[in-house]
Structure formats: C-alpha cells, structure tokens
C-alpha cells in the first residue's frame, strides 16, 4: 500500500478495488475515522484520476469507507510452489500454456490463503489473468487456451452458466514447496525466471523486467521518475510553419508540430476537394 501511495502513476483500471484497499488500509493500519478516511480518498482521486469529479465519486467512496471495518487487510508474504506442480506445468511443453497454468495455480493458492474454504477456485476475470500471465492474445484465443487446459484435466469450470470462475485441479499441498512466489504483478515473468530466462528486478519497485542491457537496473516507469533520466534517441525540431521547437524521435522525419500538421492535413483535403469539384464541373 505504501508503494501505491508513493507512485505517481498508480494503476486505476480497477478504481473501486483500489479505493476499497485504500479505505481498509487507512482504517485498520492508520486508525482513521470515516470522515477523515473519505477526505484521504478524495485527495488521492484528485491527485491521480484525470477526470475526477467529487460529485460522481462521493457515493463510491462512501461505500468503500463504510465497508472497510468489515474486511481487514490480508497480508500474504507469498505462496509456495511444489516440485510436483512445476513438473505438471512443464509437461505441457507449450510456453504460453505453461505461463497461463502457473498464473492460475498462484491465484488459486492465494485464494486459499485468503479463504480456507476456497478449494482452489480462481475468481479473477480473464483479462486480469492474462495480464498477470504476461500473455497478449485475442479474446477467441483466450477461451481456446482455457479449453486446452480443461481437456488436459488441469482445470475445471463452474457448473453455473453465469459463473466464470475456474478451479485448479493440479494443486498439491502434500509436499513441501521448492519455490516461493512473493510478487503477483508479473506471474508470467516469474515463471520465465524459474525456467532460467534473463530477467531482473527493478531496484526501486521490485517488478520483473526483461534484461535488455548489462547496466539496466530500473523498469520503464521508475526510469522516467529518475531525475537524471534523459531520453535516448530524441532530437529537437523547429516547425517550418509556426517556428516553435518540439521534441521528436531521432529517426523521425517530421517537420511540423502537431497543430500545424493537423492544419496542413486539412488544407490538403480542401485542395483535393477543390480539384475534384473542378473536374466534375468541367
């Protein structure tokens, strides 16, 4: 939670979930009462949400604050993966399916930690699962890959039609774990690290990133926050129309700024329209 509050670019794709975690953090860890808690959430939204309007978000924030006392924060140091589970995933012999199966296993074990009666069920959405597995694919292929894991007996779907939960069937708690997973942000990369691929952890936020050079220490977001950061491969160009100076990629052949480029495009369209009219009227 401290990292979420410190970062300049928090992930707000699931705004309600983020506000709910913050409300519980302020209540259980900081001891803030409801009024002060709501003020903190409004300040957070104003600082990080581009189109924030207090009127639109007041009801949502009140809901998060009122539910905070019922749900204390869950602190999980990580989950263990057993040798048998790793062998089961490796038997797939498909890099994409391996990452998907590993992600589902980690989410199922985390669900078991939060709820002892979870019984290896994963309730995350398909898009969230694939994002954590670091897999870019089409919607149709998502269902195909889930179906392949189901045919292999590794997962099963809920019986209710409107329930999209997935149950992991190859989880093994009978033996001691051999690998400990602490970070759930890039589970697909965690599997790649276990397979010996070349990744590093950002020294600031700890997220896994591919090693693209021997000197790389930071992820892309943390690099941009570095005060000594200067983009490589950029140049300054003077617009031929208005004369202002703008920055562009070194390989760019642009000669106009964005505003002048738009105006130039409109003038070309008008010229083409005049030529078309002159031909049709002749």
N, C-alpha and C positions, 0 to 999 in steps of 0.2 A: 504493500500500500504506500510505503514511503516513496518507492520508485515512481508510482503512478502520480503522486502529488508533485514530485520534483521534475518530471519530464515536461518538456514544452509542447510535446505532440502526443498526448495520450490517445489510445485507441477508443474512439467513440462510435464504433459501428454498432455496439450494443449499449446504448446510452442508459437504459433503465438498469441493466445489470451493473454498470459502473457506478451509477448513483446509489444503488442498493448496497454495494460493497462499501462505498464511502460512508454511507449513513451508519452502517453497522460498525465500521472502524471508529468513527467519531463517538458513537455511543458506548461501545464496550471497551475501547482502548483509551480514549481521551476523556470519557465521562461527561460529554456534552449533553445538555438537556435539549428537548425538541426544538425550541425556538432558536437556540444558538446553532444547533445542528443544521436546521434549514438555511440559516444565514450562510454557513460554510458551503453548503451545496450550491446555493445561488452564486456565490463568489467563484466557485470552481467552474460552473457553467458559463458565467460571463467571461472568464479568462480563456476558456478553451473551446467553447462551442460557437462557431461563426455566426449562425443565425439565431442566437439565443434571445428569447423574449420571456421575461418573468411571468407574464400572464399565461402563456402557453404551457409553461413547465411547473407552475405552482402546485397543481393537483398531483402531478407525478412525484414531485419532491416530497410533498406531504405524505403520500402513500409510502414512500421509501422510509421516511423517518418514523412513521407510526408502526411499521413492521420490523424495524431494527431491533427492538428489545426481544422479540420472539426468536430471532435467529442469530446466535453468536457466531463470530468468525471461526472458520475452520482452519487450523494451522497444520499443514501437512509438509513435513520435511522432504518427502519423496516416496517413491514406491520401489519395491524390489522386483526384478525380473529373474526368473529361474532359468537354469540351463536347458531344461526340457522345453520351455516356452520358446527360447531362442532357436532351438533345433526345429521345432514345429514351423516357425516362421521361415527359417532358412530352406525348409523343404519345398517351399512354394516355387523357388527358382525364378522369381519374377520380381525385379527391383521395386516396381510400383506397388504390386500387391503386398510385398514384404513391408513397405513403409505404412501402407494402409492397415494391415493386420497388427503391426506393432502399435500404431496410434490407438486403435480400438482397444487393444489389451491394456495400455496405460490408462486410458479413460475409464475402462471398466474397473480397474484396481483402485483408481482414485475415487470412483463412485462407491466402491465397497468400503473405503476408509471413511467416507462421509456418512454412509448409511450401512449398518451391519446387515440389513436385510435387502440390500441392493441386488445381490445374486448375479453379479457380472453384467448388469444392464448398462447400456450407454444411451443417454437421452439427448446428446448434442445433435444439432442439425447437421445435415450432410455437408453443407458449405463450410461449417466450422470444423468438422472432422477433416475434410480435405485440405483446409488451410493449415491446420496443425500438422498434417502429414506432409506438407510441402509438395502437394501434387496439384498441377494445373491441368484441368481436363474439362470436357464438355459435360453438360447435365446428363445426356444419354449415357456417356461412358461411366459416370458415377454409379448408376444403377447396375450396369453390366459388371463392374468390379465387385460390388456388394454381392451380386448373384453368384459370381465365381467363388467367393469365399463361403457362401452358403452351400453351394454344391460340394465343396471340399469338406464340409462338416465343421468349419471353424466358427461360424456364427449362425444365429437364427433370428428371424424377425418376430415381432409381436403378432399375436393372432387377431387382434382388433384391427379393422381396416384403417381407422383414423389415428392409430398409434404407430409412429415411425421409429420407435426405439429398436435398438439392436442388442442382442445378448451374445457375449463372447463365450464360446464353448471350450476353448483350449487353455483357459487359465488354470494354473497349477499351483496350489498353495501347500502341497505336501512336502516340498523340499525347500532348503534354504536358498535364498536368492544369490545370484552371482553378479548382477549389475544393478546399480542404484540410479534411478532417474529423478533428478531434482527439478529440472526446468521443463515445463509443458508447452512453452511457446512455439518451439520448432521440433516437434517429436520426430518428424521425418529426418531431420538432420541428426538428431540423437541416434537414430538407427544407423545412419551412414557413418557416424563416428565409431560406433560399435563394430562396424564392418571394416574399419581401418581407413576410411576416406579422410582427406585432408581438410579439416575444419578447425577454426579457432573460436575461442570465446572472447567477446568484446570485453576489454578490461574495465569498461565503465558500467555497462548494463548487464553483462554476462550472457547475452544472447549468442547463439551459434551462427557463424557466418563462414562462407567458403574462403579459404586462404587463396587470395589472388596474387599475393606477393610475400616475400620473406619478412618484410617490415610491417605488414598490416597488423594493427592492434585493435582497431575500433570498427564497429558496424557503420553503415551509411548514415544513420540518424545521429549517432554520437559524434561522428567525424564532422558533420555540419555544425554541431554545437561547440566544437573546439575553437577557441578564439584565434588560434594560429592557423586555422584551416584556410586555404586558398584554392579555389577550383583549378584543376589542371586542364589545360587544353581549351582555354577560352580566349577571346580577343574582343577588343572594343572597336565598334564600327560607327562611323558618322553617317547618319541618314542623308541620302542625296536630295531629299525633298525639303525636310524641315531643318536639317542640320544638327539635331540632337544626337548625343552619343549613347549607344546602347551596347550591352554585352551579348555575345553570341558564342556558340561553339566554334573552336578553331577551324574546323573543316567547313563551316557554314559559308554559303555564297550569298547571303542576304545583303541587300544594300539599302533597305528601308526599314524603319521601325514598324511596330505592329499597327499603329494608327494609320501611318502613310501607306503601308502595304494594303490595308483594307480599302482606303480611298482609291489607290491605284487600281485595285481589282474592280471596283465599282465603275471607274472611268473606262476600263477596257470593256466591261459588259455593256455600258452605254454606247460605246463606239461600235461594237458588234451589232447592237440593236439598230443603230442608225444605218449601218451598211446593209443589214437585212431588209429594212424598210425601203431603202433606195433601190434595191434590186427588184423587190416585189412591185414597186410603183412604176418602174421603168417600162 
